[in-house]
């Protein structure tokens, strides 16, 4: 029997993301601060935010953007991101969000795959954006630079153009709202097709456990281009009419300053930030008494680390679980449930059911009264499950079965309260500071080096980052190469979080009879193990 959420099913409004978040904005909320932009010190009220979103949508429509078009959004966490993102959706278009750290080839790959017709970015990221656009033939006049750049329209140009927001009719259940890119359980990044209903449903589901309140002040440093930042931090906060404090990148001193000066009450973090909160001496020099809750996601959080943060800040400390393909949240720990270990990812949110499947036999693993189950792969079903991968029916069918369960690739156990513990994973992804790093992508880059005959990449444990990419390299006969040269070569071609950080040279890459790399035979090993 599947495990069910302990929470009653919730009604999912059949509406667009814009109407769900802003359609019921009350008069008394218009003057409330929606976004404080730490980069500029500016504040945007809920009334002004909605007006600017409408104006941005109207300007896009006046420039030929129509429902179903895809627009790339490449921008750090700022108020401008919030306006542009929701303006794109308000116009009926689909936003494909691009990692702020992407290199031009990575940008070009996403543009090519998504079919984006316009590109929205900021001046800091413009050189790489233009190089990526040039590679796929997207003309510079289709690039909007939110903070202004010569030869490009700016956000101010769009907001003052006077075009009314378009009259758009969509089917929330089928119309794509966003197209973020995820590596799934393996391989290169794929476009994850998420509808308006997917996003609306997951906000409603998340609110069954993640109890943000109207008077909370929420620090948004985890990137909005990632589904966690986009639909949990940004959308949940806006829905409850709380105050969103944006940070364009993580800097510990600035992070601590904002907690103190803005009286942050709700923190969303990834495990590397938990390390800083638990251990950095600078935390003791600020007043953190305003913080009532910290929620960690994006990668597994160690129970001792979670308890250390909880003790040091004197607040609620919880953990959640999700995937881009789930919109993203499927599990979280409710605040105040101290009997549930912070080392777990918590209970299923409302509307989610899940199975735990023995990967060896394919049999369903049953609950153990008062104890923990045997380990198995987590399969999740609910209204947040994606439509599929863009243009990749094979990968879609490998991930979502005929009964609608999404196969996560994570190995879990279920505890006595129905809480889930992630204990291992089938999928091959490396989690560097919460970012997904697909080994196959790095292997493909390594194999373009003329001195490298073969290569394999596996996760290597790292206290600060969680895991770093560890490359095992086989050199061509007679070739010479240092570890530093290998790392420098890959660093030129990938985003910083994907860089190879450990290199070992070995005589041969272990592979199965079918040619598949046996990563399990490489994990935890060094060159000395193969000499």
FENJOMO-V982965 format. One line per field, one symbol per residue. ss: DSSP state (H for helix, E for strand, L for the rest). A space follows every 50 residues. Layout:
BEGIN
ss = ???
END
This chain:
BEGIN
ss = LLEELLLLLLLLLLLLHHHHHHLLLLHHHLLLEEEEELLLLEEEEHHHHH HHHHHHHHHHHHLLLLLLLEEEEELLLLHHHHHHHHHHHHLLLEEEELLL LLLHHHHHHHHHHHLLLEEEELHHHHHHHHHHHHHHLLLHHHEEELLLEL LELLHHHHHLLLLLLLLLLLLLLLLEEEEEEELLLLLLLEEEEEEHHHHH HHHHHHLLLLLLLLLLEEEELLLLLLHHHHHHHHHHHHHLLLEEEELLLL LHHHHHHHHHHLLLLEEEELHHHHHHHHHLHHHHHLLLLLLLEEEELLLL LLHHHHHHHHHHHLLEEEEEEEEHHHLEEEEELLLLLLLLLLLLLEEELL LLEEEEELLLLLLELLLLLLLLLLLEEEEEELLLLLLEELLLHHHHHHHE LLLLLEEEEEEEEELLLLLEEEEEELLLLEEELLEEELHHHHHHHHLLLL LEEEEEEEEEEELLLEEEEEEEEEELLLLLLLHHHHHHHHHLLLLHHHLE EEEEELLLLLELLLLLELHHHLLLLLHHHHL
END
